[in-house]
Amino acid sequence: MFDRVLTILGSLSTAVPHPRADERLVRLFETLQRAPSNDVAETIEGEIWQVWSAATDDAGRRLMQEGIAALAGGRVEPAEITFGRLIAHDPDFAEAWNKRATARFLLDDASGSVADIEETLTREPRHFGALSGLAQIMMAEAEWVGAANALEAALRVNPHLKNLRTALETLKRKIKRSLH
């Protein structure tokens, strides 16, 4: 289940965003790297999520809103279906893939979620949310080294994710203990 995504993780340092990637993201990610505080970083993260979540047309915006509302209301299966419709409508929309990955994770469909994370990262290799989700799935499957690699990749993109840094430290201790 993780073979392809591990290959993607290995190439993230040299990956470039999908040609459709929004130019604002270049500036936002550069600013995020230099953010002087967690408060500033959180503001920039919010701006990144806004760009990621912006559909390119009215139909896409409607489907995104419908899917998010379904997820927020605990209607995970309808959300998964809606995000699938959004992907069919706009297959290059990285956040549609990421949202469906989240829905599939909540539906205990780890392999479907990983497949969607792969698609997300193909379109947006800086997607720290997808990388974090991948790490969660890998931890659930006791894939400690892969989970650590996913967290390290997320932290390279966004060094201000304290919870991920803590999880990474815990994973590194677990890996070290398993080697002895």
Residue pairs with C-beta under 8 A, 6 or more apart in sequence:
1 110
1 111
1 114
1 141
2 114
2 138
2 141
2 143
2 146
4 118
5 114
5 117
5 118
5 121
5 134
5 146
6 146
6 149
8 15
8 118
8 121
8 122
8 125
9 134
9 146
9 149
9 150
9 153
10 149
12 121
12 125
12 153
12 156
13 156
15 121
15 125
16 125
17 25
17 123
17 124
17 125
17 126
18 92
18 94
18 122
18 123
18 124
20 92
20 123
21 123
21 124
22 51
22 54
24 47
24 51
25 48
25 51
25 52
25 126
28 44
28 47
28 48
28 51
29 48
29 126
29 157
31 44
32 41
32 44
32 45
32 48
32 157
32 158
32 160
33 159
35 41
35 44
35 160
38 160
38 162
41 158
41 160
42 160
45 158
45 160
49 129
52 94
52 95
52 98
52 124
52 127
53 64
53 95
54 61
55 61
55 63
55 64
55 86
55 90
55 93
55 96
56 90
56 93
57 90
59 89
60 86
60 89
60 90
60 93
60 96
63 82
63 83
63 85
63 86
63 89
63 96
64 86
64 95
64 96
64 99
66 82
67 79
67 82
67 83
67 86
67 99
67 103
68 79
68 99
70 76
70 78
70 79
70 82
71 79
71 99
71 102
71 103
71 106
76 103
76 106
76 107
77 103
77 107
79 99
79 103
80 100
80 103
80 104
80 107
83 96
83 97
83 99
83 100
83 103
84 100
86 93
86 96
86 99
86 100
87 93
87 96
87 97
87 100
90 96
92 123
93 123
94 119
94 120
94 123
94 124
94 127
95 120
95 124
97 116
97 117
97 119
97 120
97 123
98 116
98 117
98 120
98 127
98 129
98 130
98 133
100 116
101 112
101 113
101 114
101 116
101 117
101 120
101 130
101 133
102 113
102 133
104 110
104 112
104 113
104 116
105 113
105 133
105 136
105 137
110 137
110 140
110 141
113 133
113 137
114 134
114 137
117 130
117 133
117 134
117 137
120 127
120 130
121 127
121 130
121 131
124 130
126 157
127 157
128 154
128 157
128 158
128 161
128 164
131 150
131 151
131 153
131 154
131 157
132 150
132 151
132 154
132 161
132 164
134 147
134 150
135 147
135 148
135 150
135 151
135 154
135 164
135 167
136 147
138 144
138 146
138 147
138 150
139 147
139 167
139 171
144 171
144 174
144 175
144 178
145 175
147 171
148 168
148 171
148 172
148 175
151 164
151 167
151 168
151 171
152 168
154 161
154 164
155 161
155 164
155 165
155 168
